[in-house]
Amino acid sequence: MLSPKEVAERYVSIGKGKAALPVGRMLALGMLAGAFIALAAVGANTALSTVQNPSLGKLASACVFPGGLAMVLLAGSELFTGNCLLVIPLLQKEIGWGGLLRNWLFVYIGNLLGSLLIVALAAGGGQWGLFSGQLAVTTIKVAAAKAGLSFPAAFCLGVCCNFLVCIAVWISFAADSVGGKLAGLFFPIMLFVLSGFEHSVANMYYIPAGLAAAANPAFAAQAVEAGVDISGLTWSAFFLRNLLPVTLGNIVGGSILVGCVYWYCYLRKGK
């Protein structure tokens, strides 16, 4: 297992490679990561919809969701939230602002496209009709709750989330075996889902999926009958009330609270 200093040094090299990727590869690898995280969200919602006790349901979904980051890190792809650690090679002056922002932009777009692809496939396959439509109700309920967050709340929850996600990535880089990587990433990701923190890429599935499910009159009626308020579930709420503040919070949580702190502790020269 690598020490934190060795992980920081390794990530400088990893980050240089990420920043140097051609745009086409960034988009393709970003789409893969978006699809991986979206599939984890599909599984998490499915688990949640099968458990009547809300607390146990949340725990079940939290135990399923780490599979998304496992696929991202082990299968190879580019995830915007994890790439917030690119601030480390930036501070080491191994990449420039242009390389960092270029990676963030195209990976983010790829993540969104991959997530929306899974939304389309889930809708086309009738997946939300599982359990007599209960999965659709859960999908709508989760989306409505996320779209109903205030801007400050979404930002703060985004900070907490990506602090844990980047810690999970950090631990996985320290491990030298598949088993070690899986064990290392599991608990931080489980914690963020269990705690209700907000992940921008996951929400690229969660909220569009809820919007798509609510567009089905039968599913919408079931959700309303179950007490879900869908009046605030709109595309503008998705982009402005959730995705924007959560993304900003994710940048702070990953880049500043993890990337900058570890760079200062292990790579900064001088006192």
FENHUKA-V605499 format. One record per residue. PSI is psi in whole degrees, -180 to 180 (* if undefined). OMEGA is omega as a letter, one per 40 degrees, with the letter a starting at -180 (* if undefined). BURIAL is I if it has 9 or more other C-alpha atoms within 8 Angstrom, else O. Layout:
BEGIN
PSI,OMEGA,BURIAL
PSI,OMEGA,BURIAL
END
This chain:
BEGIN
135,a,O
151,i,I
163,i,O
-39,i,O
-41,i,I
-36,i,I
-45,i,I
-44,i,I
-41,i,I
-39,a,O
-26,i,I
-46,i,I
-43,i,I
-45,a,O
-37,i,I
-40,i,I
-40,i,O
-44,a,O
-25,a,I
-4,a,O
141,i,O
153,a,O
-42,a,O
-40,i,O
-38,i,O
-46,a,I
-45,a,I
-46,i,I
-32,i,I
-39,i,I
-41,i,I
-47,a,I
-41,i,I
-40,i,I
-41,i,I
-47,a,I
-39,i,I
-40,i,I
-36,i,I
-38,i,I
-38,i,I
-48,i,O
-40,i,I
-44,i,I
-38,i,I
-45,i,I
-44,a,I
-37,a,I
-12,a,I
-6,a,O
123,a,I
-39,i,O
119,a,O
-39,a,O
-44,i,O
-36,i,I
-42,i,I
-41,i,I
-41,i,I
-45,a,I
-36,i,I
-30,i,I
-21,i,O
-39,a,I
-34,a,I
-19,i,I
-28,i,O
-50,i,I
-31,i,I
-44,i,I
-41,i,I
-48,a,I
-35,a,I
-34,a,O
-21,i,O
108,i,O
179,a,I
118,a,I
127,a,I
-46,a,I
-43,i,I
-33,a,I
-2,i,I
-19,i,I
-6,i,I
-11,i,I
-23,a,I
-55,i,I
-26,i,I
-48,a,I
-26,i,I
-2,a,I
31,i,O
-20,i,I
163,i,I
175,i,O
-36,i,O
-44,i,O
-41,i,I
-51,a,I
-35,i,O
-45,i,I
-49,a,I
-44,a,I
-54,a,O
-32,i,I
-40,i,I
-46,i,I
-45,i,I
-43,i,I
-43,i,I
-44,a,I
-43,i,I
-40,i,I
-45,a,I
-30,i,I
-43,i,I
-36,i,I
-47,a,I
-42,a,O
-40,i,O
-41,i,I
-46,a,I
-31,a,O
-3,a,O
24,a,O
-33,a,O
-10,i,I
-2,a,I
150,i,I
46,i,O
37,i,O
0,a,I
-33,i,I
-38,i,I
-42,i,I
-45,i,I
-42,i,I
-43,i,I
-42,a,I
-45,i,I
-44,a,I
-42,a,I
-40,i,I
-41,i,O
-41,a,I
-20,a,I
-1,i,I
148,i,I
161,i,O
-49,i,I
-39,a,O
-45,i,O
-39,i,I
-49,a,I
-42,i,I
-31,i,I
-37,i,I
-50,a,I
-41,a,I
-53,a,I
-17,i,I
-47,a,I
-40,i,I
-45,a,I
-30,i,I
-40,i,I
-44,i,I
-43,a,I
-47,a,I
-40,a,I
-35,i,I
-24,i,I
-27,a,I
150,a,I
14,i,I
158,i,O
-44,i,O
-41,i,O
-41,i,I
-44,a,I
-45,i,I
-39,a,O
-38,a,I
-21,a,I
-52,a,I
-42,i,I
-39,i,I
-41,i,I
-42,a,I
-42,a,I
-38,i,I
-46,a,I
-35,a,I
-7,i,O
25,i,O
167,a,I
125,a,I
120,a,I
-43,a,I
-41,i,I
-39,a,I
-17,i,I
-20,i,I
-52,a,I
-49,a,I
-46,i,I
-35,i,I
-42,i,I
-40,i,I
-43,a,I
-41,i,I
-40,a,I
-20,i,I
-15,i,O
116,a,O
-37,a,O
-44,i,O
-41,i,I
-42,i,I
-40,i,O
-41,a,I
-45,i,I
-41,i,I
-31,i,O
1,i,O
15,i,O
128,i,I
110,a,O
8,a,I
-30,a,O
4,a,I
93,a,I
165,i,I
-36,i,O
-37,i,O
-38,i,I
-52,a,I
-43,a,I
-35,a,I
-18,a,I
-64,a,I
-42,a,I
-57,a,I
-35,i,I
-42,i,I
-45,i,I
-42,i,I
-40,i,I
-39,i,I
-44,i,I
-47,a,I
-41,a,I
-48,a,I
-45,a,I
-54,a,I
-24,i,I
-61,a,I
-54,a,I
-39,a,I
-46,a,I
-35,i,I
-46,a,I
-41,a,O
-33,a,O
-19,a,I
-23,a,I
131,i,O
148,a,O
-173,a,O
*,*,O
END
